[in-house]
Structure formats: C-alpha cells, structure tokens
Amino acid sequence: MKSLLLFIVILSISANLLAGSVYFPSDKSRDSLTNLLQTSEKEQLVDVLNELSLYYNISEPGRASTYIQQAKKLAEELNYKAGLAFAIKEEGMMKLNNGEIIAALTLLEQARNISVEIEDNRLIGRSLHCIGLVYSHFGFFDYSLKYFRDAVATYKKAEQHELIAYCFYDEASVYIKNKEFKKALEKIRECDEFSLSNNVKIDAGFSYILLGDIYAGLNQDTLAFENYKVGLVQIDKERHSSQTKALGLRALGKFYLAKGLYSEAKNTFLEAQSIIDKGSNEIEKGEIMLDLASSYLKHGQLTNAIKMVDSALAKSEKTKAIALLTRALFTKAEILKKMGLEGQALKDISRAYTLQDSINSEGYKNYIADMVASFEIQKSNLKIQALNNQLEATQGELASTSTLSKYYLAATIFFVALLAFIAFDQLKLKKITKKLYAVNEQVNNQNIELKKLDDEKSDLIKLVAHDMRSPVNNIVSIAGLLEHEATTAEERKEYVQLIESICQRINSSISKFLGRNEQAAPASRVPELEMVSINDLILETMSEFSPKAASKDIELQFTPTPKKHKVLTDGDYISQILSNLLSNAIKYCQSGATVSLEFAMQPKHCAIIVKDNGPGISKKEQLTLFEKYTTTSNKATGNESSTGLGLSIAKKLTQALGGDIQVESEIGRGCLFIVSIPTAENSHVPQQTMLAK
C-alpha cells in the first residue's frame, strides 16, 4: 500500500514537472519531493533523487550534481536501469549547461542506449529530446529539429502527450533562434491545438515569454511587451523558483536592449541579477554580468561595462565554461574597440575563435558540403526545367506542320539528347560531391594534426620553463648569500664559481635539448647515454641546492659509495630528476629538517633514494602524485609557487631511461622517493641512443 501511494504521489509530481532539464518545476513540487526523500527507499528513492536534480539543475548545479551522482550509484547497485538512464540523461544536460557538447552528447547517447535496451519509449523520447536541445544550443538547427521530431514520434508510442507539447515548444524555440518567427508562431498554435484536443495542461509562464520572443522578432513590440509582462506574472502564480523568474526577466531585458530602451534594460537586468546572485549557478551569474555589460556599453558607460566583463571572465575561467568564456571575450573585444584599444580587442577576438569546439567546425564543414551538393542539384533541375520548356515549345511548332514523321523524329532526338544531358550532369554532380567530401576529410585531418602540434608546442614551453625554474631559484639564493656582509672573499669566489657552473649546466641542457629536437617531434626528449658517475651527479646537484637549503636551515646529507661506480645513462636526465626531487623536499620541509640522499648498485639496476622528514603525503594523493598539474594539500614553507609539473617530469624522464620512480609516505612521517635505473645490459632505452662518450 505504501509503495502504491508513493507511486501515485511521484506520478502526480511528475505531471507538473517540465521535460528535458531545461524546464523548471515549482517550489511546491520541490517541497513534496524533499518530504519523499526522507521516506522513500530503493527504486522510488532513485526516482525522487532524479526529480530533485531536475528542480536544482539551473538554480543550484552543485546540488543537482550531488543528487544525480547519488541516483546513479543507487540505480547501479539495484540494477535499476530506468533510473540509471534518467540520471545519466540529467548528467548530460549538466554538461550542456557547462558548454561541453562532446561530453553532453556522449552521456545522452549512453542514456538512449540503456532506454532502448529496456524498451522504455518514455525515456528513449526524453534522450532524443535532450540531444535535440544540445544541437539547438550549439546552432545545429537541422539536426535539432530532426531529433525533436523523432522524440515526438517516440512520445506518441508511450502516449506522453505533455512531453509532446513541450517538444513542440522546443521546435518553436529553434525557429526563433534561426529567426523564422512565423514558423515559430505556427508551431506554438499547433502546440495549443494539440494540448486542447488531448486535455494537456502546461505551465503558461514560459509560453508567454516564448510568445514575447516571437512577437519581438516580428517587430510587433506591443504584443511582445504584453506577453513578457503576462509571462512574468504567470511564473509568480505558478510558484516557479525565483531562478526561473530571472530567466524571464533576462528575456525582457534583451527586448528592451534591442529596442534602444537602455535604462529599462539595465534596471531589468539588475533585478534579474539580484535573484541569480542568491543561487549558486556561477555560469548564470556570468551570463547576467554580460547582459549588464551590454547595457552599460549601449549607455556609453565603458568603465562599468569592462568591470562586468572582467567579472564574467573570472567566472568562466573558474567554471571552465567554454561558451560563457567565448561570449565574454567577444563582448570585451567590442568594448575595447569602443575605447580605441584595437590591438587588445584583436587578441580577445582571436582567443574567442580559437575556443570554438571542434565538433562545431566539423559539423559546419559538413553542412557547407551538403549545401553545395544541394545547390548543384538545384542547378541541374533548373536546366532540366528549361529543356522541358523548350521541348513544349518545339512540340507546339511541330503541331502546326503537316509532316507527322518529322515531329516524331525531332521529339525522339530531343528526348535522347535530354536523357544524355541529364546523365552527364548527374555524373558530374556525383564527382563534385565526392571531391567535396574528400577535401572536407583532408581539412579535418589537417585540423587534427595542427591541434596536436599546438598541444606539443605548449607542452614543450611548459617543460622548458619548469626545467629552468630550480636552477634560476638556486642562483637567486646564492646571489642573496653574496650580498650578505659576513660572507668572506673566499666564499664569494666559491659562490661565483657555483653560479657559473649552474649557468653552464643550463646552457648545456638547452643546447642538447634543442639539438635533440631538430629532427624529432617538438615535445619529445631522446636520452643520449654515456658513462657517468652517479656520486658526482648527486654531489653537483646538492651543491646547487645547498644555499637554498641553508636559507631554510635544512640539512642535506649524502655519503658517497666507496667505489666510483659509473652507469651508462643520460647525465642531464639524472640531474633533472634529482633537481625536481630535492626542490620538492626543500620546498615543503620545515626549518631544522633533514634531506638525505643514498646511492646503491644492484645486480640489474642502480637505485637513487631521496628521503625527508617533512609533512608526508596521504595515500589518496599518492594515487595521482605523478600526473601533470597535480599538487598536494601541503603548503610550501617559504611561500614558493608550484606548477604541479615537477614529479610528472621526473617520472617521464625516469621511464625514458627504462626505469621507474616510486614513493613511500605517511602523513607526518616524511617521504621516501626511490628512483630505479637499469644498468646497460638491462636497459630498455633504444640502442641508437646509447652513444658512449
């Protein structure tokens, strides 16, 4: 009985929720779901979590994401595939809100596949509906209309009349975006007729807002303004969330802006901002800031406009929302041009175009190719029509002659010529179309290769910059000692020699690095092996870091091995590995700490050990310690900065030598790094790099 009652309540609530994660349930529905959250269990709890994620999708994305992840986890444990498909679908829409088109489409396709597997037409329709929303959001209107129509056909099988009505509204939205306002109005009327004939009741607030957008596009300003106002009143009556009202206010503000009513636009946007700022959706906050920036720009208040854009840029960088960042860059470029700063504006425009998603450009090229093929077909059809007209004229002339045989002969010849011309033209069209697709594929491949080269170049710059940081910091520390009054002349001479040694090593590393990469890929490093003394390398590296360690009262300890072991390896690689490990140890250790180094030869490899008694690293953080841009929760004791590249570089260099690097650590008990390098006979380094010197 309890399960039946719960099902009826959820069904009742779902009837008031709008489809596709872009519609907004009322506060009353939210309160009912929150109450159910305390009493539901198993599959019913998954459904409640999913419906709550719908409510918070726009107003509090973080909270919505939490509900989605809880629903996914519970659905997987219960093998409740319907609930899992719904949660994955909602996760895809969250990605859409962040501007991540590839991730959004991937998740929605996954949701559709699960829905097809369980033969749930309602969920299949929702997945198709949401895929249409993604394409609509990114401007692929033909694709979005196709998916909306497929969704309607699927909803009909499931008798989901309310969702069909909202799909009609989304089709109308596509026509509005494509500036086909008359088609949008026809689709709204079709939706109203469908709703009346099927006894479907849908929320009126956003229907009026949509009509306002249509009449604004048709330049029927009075009707547009009336619908916007009625829509806002209806949103209040239907008790939607305040964030929903903010979206309606933004639509009205944009109407005012387009009509040159800049003061009204600014006041409306400020009212919307006061609502949006109470929520936690950072992307929506950034969007309303850009709306305000546009109104300030129209007012000529360039200082306020640039402040708003800079705030929006900060939020886009924080949320990693590409769509918001792109719009902010274009808006800032427009303001900078007004301020006469053409050079800065050009940089922002260039960056904005660079951020365009690859699927967008690929889809655009395919669309252009289709358009060209369609244009060629239309030209052929026009030629055929012209020939048909000429044939009709010829038939009229032949009808006036008395010789019937000439008529048949001329008509036969003409038909044969017509068919030959059509066949030739179609063959030519096929060749053109094939060539277009080949060129398109070539351009796509070139774009992929260019992107790959650009990424490699960026990695190269970051690696070289990081490699130079520790030696430069050591030089700065030594320079500080040179300035100290208590430093003797002999010590100064020693410090100058040490600076010279470090500079020579930097110069040698750069020369070798550039020489190695003249024929190689930009970001590759190929080790050049020679017989080197690990003892000497450790002592040289320690001498470079001694001033830095001394400035923090940290003791460096190393006892060289009795035998002068030499190992066939790359000395620059070993020095860089040691520099990264020593730099990290000194950076995070407190005053009075000890950093010790050890070297040992084994039958098949040699081991270099760097040990400190610093703060240690948690087991969880150790899992990702050697990944790029990974930093720990530990704070540098001297306020040094960290890029998160040092240990990843050390790992890659060790692997390039055929070895490995491991860490042993516990919180509060320091760290132990073990670098294991194989000896020559056990090395996996390519033979052509073993250049004994």
Legacy VTK file of the C-alpha trace (Angstrom):
# vtk DataFile Version 3.0
C-alpha trace
ASCII
DATASET POLYDATA
POINTS 693 float
0.000 0.000 0.000
2.867 2.353 0.853
4.583 1.645 -2.497
1.349 2.264 -4.395
0.771 5.568 -2.602
4.367 6.633 -3.298
3.979 5.804 -6.991
0.796 7.893 -7.214
2.466 10.870 -5.486
5.524 10.716 -7.780
3.277 10.382 -10.837
1.319 13.427 -9.687
4.501 15.430 -9.159
5.961 14.323 -12.485
2.847 15.607 -14.218
3.776 19.091 -13.022
7.467 18.828 -13.946
8.548 20.061 -17.350
10.653 17.841 -19.629
14.282 17.789 -20.616
16.128 19.525 -17.790
15.550 22.941 -19.317
12.122 23.379 -17.744
11.552 24.320 -14.156
9.393 22.547 -11.535
7.566 24.633 -8.953
8.593 25.152 -5.334
5.537 23.138 -4.312
6.788 20.134 -6.297
10.233 20.547 -4.760
8.801 20.547 -1.226
6.786 17.380 -1.945
9.896 15.649 -3.320
12.001 16.740 -0.344
9.460 15.156 2.011
9.523 11.934 -0.034
13.323 11.920 0.169
13.045 11.105 3.874
10.614 8.186 3.464
11.454 6.585 0.087
13.716 3.617 -0.496
15.146 1.525 -3.328
13.824 2.353 -6.841
11.434 5.011 -5.528
14.355 6.836 -3.900
16.217 6.852 -7.237
13.165 8.448 -8.901
12.904 11.114 -6.190
16.626 11.963 -6.473
16.289 12.269 -10.253
13.266 14.569 -9.998
15.057 16.753 -7.437
18.016 17.082 -9.798
15.539 18.481 -12.358
14.480 21.186 -9.912
18.007 22.282 -8.954
19.559 21.871 -12.430
19.592 25.610 -13.119
19.389 27.269 -9.694
21.964 25.117 -7.816
24.033 22.972 -10.236
26.276 21.659 -7.463
23.294 20.349 -5.508
21.739 18.900 -8.667
25.014 17.121 -9.469
25.051 15.587 -5.981
21.521 14.207 -6.455
22.466 12.835 -9.902
25.530 11.004 -8.562
23.507 9.570 -5.651
20.811 8.400 -8.087
23.399 6.809 -10.416
25.150 4.967 -7.600
21.915 3.624 -6.105
20.481 2.686 -9.524
23.648 0.726 -10.359
23.526 -1.101 -7.005
19.845 -2.019 -7.590
20.378 -2.717 -11.323
17.514 -0.232 -11.861
18.233 0.688 -15.479
15.338 3.118 -15.941
16.587 5.219 -13.018
20.172 4.946 -14.286
19.185 6.117 -17.784
17.332 9.120 -16.313
20.310 10.068 -14.106
22.806 9.777 -16.982
20.462 11.872 -19.141
20.425 14.575 -16.443
24.212 14.396 -16.139
24.406 15.030 -19.890
22.232 18.134 -19.523
24.544 19.380 -16.754
27.398 19.098 -19.256
25.307 21.112 -21.734
24.907 23.886 -19.138
28.726 23.950 -18.850
29.125 24.223 -22.627
30.672 20.709 -23.010
28.985 19.493 -26.203
31.019 16.282 -26.690
30.524 15.127 -23.090
26.818 16.032 -23.221
26.159 14.090 -26.446
28.176 11.084 -25.208
26.152 10.803 -21.987
22.808 11.332 -23.760
23.635 8.616 -26.303
24.509 6.316 -23.394
21.158 7.120 -21.749
19.330 6.407 -25.004
21.097 3.045 -25.442
20.078 1.956 -21.923
16.491 3.112 -22.611
16.395 1.145 -25.876
17.730 -1.917 -24.042
14.817 -1.831 -21.560
12.362 -0.745 -24.307
11.165 2.318 -22.359
9.752 4.683 -25.014
9.251 7.480 -22.494
12.962 7.510 -21.629
14.013 6.988 -25.263
11.927 10.022 -26.176
13.499 12.105 -23.389
17.005 11.177 -24.537
16.189 12.120 -28.142
14.541 15.319 -26.892
17.657 16.298 -24.931
20.005 15.502 -27.832
17.873 17.910 -29.860
18.330 20.524 -27.129
22.126 20.114 -27.281
22.198 20.635 -31.050
19.838 23.589 -30.703
22.087 25.157 -28.068
25.125 24.974 -30.372
23.327 26.175 -33.513
22.832 22.882 -35.418
19.175 23.631 -36.124
18.548 20.979 -38.807
19.871 18.261 -36.500
17.902 19.554 -33.513
14.601 19.610 -35.463
15.227 16.033 -36.632
15.758 14.800 -33.064
12.730 16.726 -31.759
10.538 15.070 -34.412
11.975 11.638 -33.601
11.245 12.371 -29.924
7.628 13.294 -30.741
7.170 10.011 -32.647
8.565 8.068 -29.679
6.497 10.022 -27.137
3.364 9.120 -29.145
4.166 5.422 -28.733
4.405 5.997 -24.971
1.294 8.283 -25.005
3.306 11.072 -23.343
1.098 13.942 -24.538
2.531 16.529 -22.150
6.087 15.849 -23.315
4.923 16.079 -26.936
3.562 19.560 -26.199
6.874 20.695 -24.733
8.722 19.216 -27.693
6.574 21.445 -29.926
7.643 24.428 -27.814
11.306 23.477 -28.242
10.807 23.290 -32.010
9.367 26.813 -31.809
12.496 27.893 -29.884
14.692 26.577 -32.711
12.735 28.619 -35.240
13.170 31.686 -33.019
16.954 31.157 -32.848
17.008 30.763 -36.640
14.885 33.957 -36.961
11.992 32.066 -38.593
9.419 33.769 -36.396
6.338 32.955 -38.477
7.181 29.242 -38.370
7.705 29.569 -34.606
4.238 31.146 -34.230
2.674 28.344 -36.313
4.365 25.741 -34.106
3.012 27.455 -30.952
-0.503 27.365 -32.406
-0.047 23.695 -33.327
1.012 23.036 -29.724
-2.051 24.846 -28.348
-4.405 22.854 -30.616
-2.696 19.595 -29.621
-2.921 20.478 -25.913
-6.649 21.286 -26.160
-7.510 18.137 -28.118
-5.560 15.889 -25.701
-6.578 17.672 -22.475
-2.958 18.612 -21.719
-2.303 21.400 -19.228
1.118 23.001 -19.442
2.686 25.871 -17.499
1.697 29.173 -19.066
4.527 31.398 -17.770
7.212 30.420 -20.203
4.680 30.026 -23.026
4.045 33.772 -22.800
7.790 34.500 -22.600
8.257 32.443 -25.778
5.457 34.363 -27.487
7.145 37.578 -26.388
10.326 36.497 -28.196
8.323 35.655 -31.342
6.441 38.961 -31.482
9.682 40.834 -30.766
11.188 39.095 -33.805
8.136 40.069 -35.887
8.579 43.701 -34.706
5.153 43.658 -33.042
6.512 45.448 -29.978
3.215 45.999 -28.162
2.282 42.307 -28.306
5.829 41.327 -27.332
5.838 43.596 -24.282
2.362 42.405 -23.157
3.377 38.737 -23.416
6.599 39.292 -21.474
4.692 41.029 -18.669
1.931 38.391 -18.548
4.585 35.657 -18.598
6.340 37.083 -15.540
3.031 37.346 -13.668
2.177 33.715 -14.566
5.590 32.488 -13.385
4.831 34.023 -9.970
1.332 32.472 -9.924
2.637 29.017 -10.833
5.139 29.294 -7.961
8.214 28.522 -10.016
11.624 29.047 -8.455
12.998 32.585 -8.362
15.751 31.495 -10.747
13.049 30.728 -13.320
11.715 34.268 -12.997
15.246 35.578 -13.532
15.334 33.895 -16.955
12.059 35.611 -17.862
13.476 38.954 -16.734
16.560 38.404 -18.886
14.339 37.847 -21.939
12.505 41.132 -21.223
15.832 42.935 -20.640
17.152 41.770 -24.020
13.928 43.048 -25.641
14.472 46.471 -24.063
18.112 46.445 -25.185
17.173 45.625 -28.791
14.642 48.485 -28.822
17.137 51.039 -27.509
15.494 51.323 -24.072
18.831 51.118 -22.290
17.742 52.365 -18.856
14.827 49.895 -18.749
17.173 47.124 -19.925
19.733 47.900 -17.219
17.098 48.004 -14.450
15.557 44.712 -15.629
18.963 43.015 -15.759
19.803 44.325 -12.284
16.545 42.840 -10.965
17.440 39.504 -12.561
20.966 39.724 -11.132
19.619 40.237 -7.602
17.806 36.902 -7.981
20.595 34.982 -9.731
23.243 36.084 -7.198
21.264 34.312 -4.447
21.763 30.961 -6.216
24.960 29.003 -6.765
24.981 28.786 -10.573
28.214 30.582 -11.441
27.588 30.293 -15.189
24.196 32.055 -14.910
25.893 34.771 -12.827
28.438 35.235 -15.579
25.720 35.422 -18.264
23.759 38.158 -16.437
27.009 40.107 -15.990
27.487 40.028 -19.758
23.886 41.220 -20.228
24.625 44.158 -17.903
27.896 44.823 -19.736
25.929 45.131 -22.999
23.501 47.620 -21.445
26.376 49.686 -19.972
28.089 49.607 -23.374
24.970 50.977 -25.077
24.791 53.662 -22.360
28.397 54.601 -23.092
29.410 53.628 -19.533
32.551 51.802 -20.701
34.215 51.576 -17.270
31.195 49.756 -15.769
30.939 47.596 -18.887
34.570 46.441 -18.668
34.191 45.677 -14.919
31.193 43.440 -15.644
33.006 41.625 -18.475
36.108 41.033 -16.337
33.896 39.567 -13.576
32.215 37.288 -16.154
35.651 36.217 -17.472
36.720 35.290 -13.945
33.631 33.106 -13.508
34.142 31.465 -16.915
37.750 30.630 -16.020
36.602 29.247 -12.643
33.808 27.083 -14.105
35.724 26.200 -17.292
32.539 27.070 -19.254
33.757 27.498 -22.843
30.510 29.011 -24.155
30.498 31.699 -21.430
34.205 32.410 -21.925
33.767 32.780 -25.696
30.844 35.214 -25.313
32.762 37.206 -22.687
35.783 37.536 -24.967
33.670 38.770 -27.888
31.870 41.266 -25.603
35.154 42.539 -24.164
36.596 42.945 -27.665
33.591 45.092 -28.621
34.111 47.329 -25.552
37.870 47.608 -26.164
37.216 48.711 -29.751
34.925 51.448 -28.396
37.769 52.502 -26.089
40.159 52.680 -29.057
42.225 49.666 -27.927
42.162 47.819 -31.263
45.227 45.655 -30.538
43.830 44.242 -27.278
40.437 43.722 -28.913
42.017 41.683 -31.715
43.733 39.392 -29.155
40.424 38.675 -27.398
38.651 38.011 -30.708
41.426 35.624 -31.793
41.235 33.731 -28.496
37.436 33.548 -28.750
37.586 31.963 -32.196
40.256 29.511 -31.008
37.886 28.292 -28.278
35.232 27.168 -30.759
34.511 23.454 -30.230
35.945 21.079 -32.877
32.597 19.368 -33.427
31.127 22.761 -34.268
33.617 23.402 -37.048
33.384 19.847 -38.374
29.596 19.979 -38.443
29.747 23.335 -40.188
32.022 21.971 -42.918
29.707 19.001 -43.495
26.758 21.367 -43.614
28.508 23.532 -46.232
29.353 20.421 -48.278
25.699 19.351 -48.210
24.610 22.848 -49.191
26.976 22.895 -52.192
25.752 19.481 -53.351
22.152 20.635 -52.947
22.937 23.788 -54.937
24.398 21.696 -57.799
21.286 19.513 -57.833
19.079 22.599 -57.974
21.082 23.917 -60.934
20.601 20.602 -62.743
16.865 20.703 -62.014
16.667 24.223 -63.445
18.440 23.075 -66.626
16.034 20.148 -66.947
13.077 22.512 -66.485
14.459 24.802 -69.187
14.806 21.852 -71.550
11.234 20.779 -70.766
10.015 24.280 -71.640
11.984 24.185 -74.862
10.514 20.764 -75.645
6.971 22.075 -75.138
7.724 24.972 -77.478
9.114 22.578 -80.089
6.051 20.374 -79.786
3.857 23.396 -80.463
5.802 24.246 -83.599
5.682 20.652 -84.838
1.947 20.506 -84.275
1.493 23.255 -86.875
3.352 21.288 -89.564
1.761 18.673 -91.704
4.586 16.147 -91.567
3.962 13.885 -88.574
7.156 11.882 -89.137
9.341 14.953 -88.683
7.617 15.620 -85.365
8.327 12.115 -84.057
11.914 12.210 -85.314
12.635 15.614 -83.751
10.960 14.623 -80.484
12.923 11.353 -80.327
16.231 13.094 -80.978
15.423 15.740 -78.399
14.479 13.175 -75.755
17.675 11.214 -76.383
19.732 14.422 -76.083
17.847 15.366 -72.916
18.469 11.995 -71.299
22.156 12.121 -72.277
22.498 15.621 -70.845
20.798 14.599 -67.604
23.017 11.530 -67.258
26.155 13.591 -67.901
25.078 16.276 -65.455
24.294 13.760 -62.709
27.663 12.053 -63.233
29.392 15.421 -62.977
27.436 16.190 -59.813
28.474 12.905 -58.199
32.143 13.647 -58.951
31.841 17.141 -57.457
30.150 15.804 -54.336
32.765 13.068 -53.901
35.561 15.599 -54.316
33.952 17.939 -51.778
33.765 15.212 -49.130
37.388 14.213 -49.858
38.537 17.814 -49.414
36.454 18.085 -46.256
38.064 14.964 -44.793
41.523 16.283 -45.682
40.789 19.609 -43.948
39.550 17.748 -40.843
42.734 15.653 -40.714
44.886 18.759 -41.110
42.989 20.478 -38.281
43.562 17.459 -36.012
47.275 17.451 -36.849
47.551 21.224 -36.257
45.838 20.832 -32.868
48.244 18.029 -31.976
51.275 20.142 -32.955
49.930 23.111 -30.989
49.487 20.931 -27.883
53.024 19.572 -28.273
54.391 23.114 -28.593
52.560 24.169 -25.410
53.927 21.123 -23.537
57.437 21.954 -24.739
57.221 25.543 -23.476
55.902 24.401 -20.084
58.594 21.702 -19.713
61.485 24.040 -20.617
60.125 26.753 -18.287
59.862 24.267 -15.423
63.343 22.831 -16.094
64.839 26.303 -15.773
62.946 27.270 -12.582
65.033 25.344 -9.999
68.482 26.446 -11.343
67.305 30.072 -11.527
65.930 29.892 -7.957
69.272 28.448 -6.804
71.118 31.341 -8.473
68.808 33.782 -6.662
69.597 32.077 -3.317
73.355 32.213 -3.991
73.075 35.875 -5.024
71.445 36.552 -1.653
74.448 34.975 0.092
76.829 37.118 -1.982
75.113 40.249 -0.669
75.484 39.140 2.966
78.072 41.224 4.852
79.501 38.231 6.728
80.437 36.416 3.503
84.238 36.135 3.069
86.110 36.770 -0.179
86.860 33.049 -0.491
83.175 32.197 -0.027
82.204 34.822 -2.600
84.614 33.256 -5.089
83.126 29.833 -4.379
79.579 31.199 -4.838
80.506 32.888 -8.141
82.010 29.624 -9.384
78.838 27.812 -8.343
76.669 30.344 -10.255
78.938 29.901 -13.295
78.600 26.097 -13.017
74.812 26.325 -12.821
74.675 28.672 -15.840
76.905 26.309 -17.833
74.595 23.417 -16.986
71.553 25.450 -18.039
73.287 26.379 -21.316
74.332 22.754 -21.910
70.824 21.467 -21.214
69.256 23.994 -23.599
71.796 23.228 -26.344
71.315 19.484 -26.005
67.564 19.827 -25.830
67.362 21.983 -28.986
69.848 19.755 -30.810
67.878 16.624 -29.982
64.647 18.144 -31.205
65.771 19.447 -34.611
64.706 16.197 -36.238
62.258 14.987 -33.581
58.746 15.900 -32.567
58.586 19.261 -30.758
57.897 17.944 -27.263
59.975 14.724 -27.421
63.137 14.060 -25.425
65.546 11.370 -26.601
68.157 10.312 -23.997
71.811 10.208 -25.101
73.671 7.677 -22.979
77.226 7.992 -21.653
79.201 6.584 -18.757
78.571 8.923 -15.809
79.337 8.854 -12.073
76.109 8.991 -10.093
78.105 10.004 -6.981
79.434 13.075 -8.806
75.977 13.984 -10.170
74.465 13.812 -6.680
77.246 15.970 -5.202
76.920 18.553 -8.025
73.151 18.773 -7.596
73.442 19.045 -3.800
75.960 21.892 -4.158
73.463 23.807 -6.303
70.715 23.422 -3.691
72.894 23.925 -0.611
72.343 27.729 -0.433
68.579 27.309 -0.728
68.596 24.593 1.945
70.847 26.670 4.208
68.498 29.674 3.907
65.706 27.493 5.382
68.041 25.767 7.939
67.581 22.386 6.212
70.471 19.884 6.303
71.410 17.941 3.135
73.124 14.581 3.786
74.905 12.207 1.351
77.625 9.616 1.858
79.250 8.682 -1.492
79.789 4.991 -2.181
83.409 3.756 -1.748
83.642 2.597 -5.344
83.424 5.129 -8.156
80.572 3.342 -9.942
79.804 4.583 -13.413
76.482 3.922 -15.123
75.589 4.120 -18.817
72.809 6.716 -18.689
71.932 10.345 -19.571
73.565 12.662 -17.025
71.222 15.561 -17.820
68.210 13.335 -17.157
69.590 12.188 -13.791
70.428 15.786 -12.795
66.937 16.972 -13.681
65.304 14.082 -11.773
67.416 14.870 -8.690
66.699 18.624 -9.020
62.941 18.051 -9.013
63.072 15.702 -6.005
65.435 17.947 -3.985
63.463 21.083 -4.898
60.226 19.487 -3.636
61.826 18.242 -0.418
63.303 21.670 0.426
60.083 23.433 -0.589
57.840 21.541 1.858
60.168 20.774 4.792
60.172 22.895 7.945
63.232 24.622 9.358
65.590 22.128 11.047
64.568 19.226 8.784
66.978 16.777 7.138
67.002 15.658 3.496
69.207 12.641 2.851
70.332 11.034 -0.416
71.592 7.500 -0.978
73.008 5.623 -3.970
73.272 1.857 -4.327
74.308 -0.504 -7.149
72.241 -3.672 -7.602
72.882 -6.622 -9.961
70.464 -5.373 -12.605
69.880 -1.752 -11.698
71.055 1.164 -9.608
68.889 2.979 -7.058
68.876 6.649 -6.007
66.941 7.378 -2.811
65.769 10.834 -1.657
64.364 10.881 1.881
62.983 13.741 4.003
61.209 14.114 7.354
58.685 16.641 6.039
54.853 16.630 6.314
54.319 13.481 4.233
51.678 12.723 1.576
48.318 10.963 2.077
47.586 7.607 0.380
44.799 9.213 -1.653
47.055 11.969 -3.029
49.773 9.425 -3.851
47.446 7.852 -6.448
47.726 10.921 -8.716
51.060 12.299 -7.474
52.957 11.775 -10.764
50.237 13.178 -13.060
50.679 16.568 -14.757
49.467 19.665 -12.871
48.837 17.643 -9.693
49.546 19.413 -6.397
49.136 18.112 -2.850
47.355 19.726 0.080
50.732 20.548 1.677
51.767 24.211 1.758
55.279 25.358 0.817
57.081 26.542 3.946
58.683 29.509 2.132
55.622 30.583 0.105
57.172 29.054 -3.042
54.831 28.515 -6.002
54.061 25.102 -7.517
53.048 24.199 -11.087
52.357 20.525 -10.396
54.812 19.527 -13.195
57.979 18.555 -11.284
57.138 14.980 -10.291
55.430 14.229 -13.631
58.626 15.354 -15.433
60.759 13.223 -13.088
58.510 10.212 -13.805
58.720 10.654 -17.587
62.490 11.143 -17.565
62.944 8.007 -15.411
60.724 5.983 -17.752
62.627 7.325 -20.778
65.764 5.749 -19.221
63.893 2.439 -18.872
63.458 2.827 -15.131
60.758 3.746 -12.639
60.147 6.029 -9.651
58.138 5.144 -6.543
57.067 6.929 -3.379
56.557 5.696 0.177
54.973 8.130 2.621
52.581 8.647 5.512
51.101 11.839 6.887
53.515 13.424 9.385
56.320 10.887 8.678
58.041 12.376 5.632
58.567 10.975 2.116
60.864 8.379 0.541
61.363 8.560 -3.269
63.155 5.627 -4.953
64.499 6.144 -8.492
65.438 2.831 -10.113
67.580 2.961 -13.300
68.560 -0.271 -15.168
72.234 -0.944 -15.951
73.332 -1.033 -19.607
72.690 -4.729 -20.228
69.192 -4.443 -18.715
68.260 -1.079 -20.259
65.145 -0.779 -22.457
66.349 2.524 -23.946
66.562 2.278 -27.805
70.038 1.127 -28.905
70.623 4.046 -31.259
70.583 6.430 -28.250
73.393 4.614 -26.395
76.209 6.917 -27.504
79.126 6.198 -25.131
81.240 9.311 -24.902
LINES 1 694
693 0 1 2 3 4 5 6 7 8 9 10 11 12 13 14 15 16 17 18 19 20 21 22 23 24 25 26 27 28 29 30 31 32 33 34 35 36 37 38 39 40 41 42 43 44 45 46 47 48 49 50 51 52 53 54 55 56 57 58 59 60 61 62 63 64 65 66 67 68 69 70 71 72 73 74 75 76 77 78 79 80 81 82 83 84 85 86 87 88 89 90 91 92 93 94 95 96 97 98 99 100 101 102 103 104 105 106 107 108 109 110 111 112 113 114 115 116 117 118 119 120 121 122 123 124 125 126 127 128 129 130 131 132 133 134 135 136 137 138 139 140 141 142 143 144 145 146 147 148 149 150 151 152 153 154 155 156 157 158 159 160 161 162 163 164 165 166 167 168 169 170 171 172 173 174 175 176 177 178 179 180 181 182 183 184 185 186 187 188 189 190 191 192 193 194 195 196 197 198 199 200 201 202 203 204 205 206 207 208 209 210 211 212 213 214 215 216 217 218 219 220 221 222 223 224 225 226 227 228 229 230 231 232 233 234 235 236 237 238 239 240 241 242 243 244 245 246 247 248 249 250 251 252 253 254 255 256 257 258 259 260 261 262 263 264 265 266 267 268 269 270 271 272 273 274 275 276 277 278 279 280 281 282 283 284 285 286 287 288 289 290 291 292 293 294 295 296 297 298 299 300 301 302 303 304 305 306 307 308 309 310 311 312 313 314 315 316 317 318 319 320 321 322 323 324 325 326 327 328 329 330 331 332 333 334 335 336 337 338 339 340 341 342 343 344 345 346 347 348 349 350 351 352 353 354 355 356 357 358 359 360 361 362 363 364 365 366 367 368 369 370 371 372 373 374 375 376 377 378 379 380 381 382 383 384 385 386 387 388 389 390 391 392 393 394 395 396 397 398 399 400 401 402 403 404 405 406 407 408 409 410 411 412 413 414 415 416 417 418 419 420 421 422 423 424 425 426 427 428 429 430 431 432 433 434 435 436 437 438 439 440 441 442 443 444 445 446 447 448 449 450 451 452 453 454 455 456 457 458 459 460 461 462 463 464 465 466 467 468 469 470 471 472 473 474 475 476 477 478 479 480 481 482 483 484 485 486 487 488 489 490 491 492 493 494 495 496 497 498 499 500 501 502 503 504 505 506 507 508 509 510 511 512 513 514 515 516 517 518 519 520 521 522 523 524 525 526 527 528 529 530 531 532 533 534 535 536 537 538 539 540 541 542 543 544 545 546 547 548 549 550 551 552 553 554 555 556 557 558 559 560 561 562 563 564 565 566 567 568 569 570 571 572 573 574 575 576 577 578 579 580 581 582 583 584 585 586 587 588 589 590 591 592 593 594 595 596 597 598 599 600 601 602 603 604 605 606 607 608 609 610 611 612 613 614 615 616 617 618 619 620 621 622 623 624 625 626 627 628 629 630 631 632 633 634 635 636 637 638 639 640 641 642 643 644 645 646 647 648 649 650 651 652 653 654 655 656 657 658 659 660 661 662 663 664 665 666 667 668 669 670 671 672 673 674 675 676 677 678 679 680 681 682 683 684 685 686 687 688 689 690 691 692
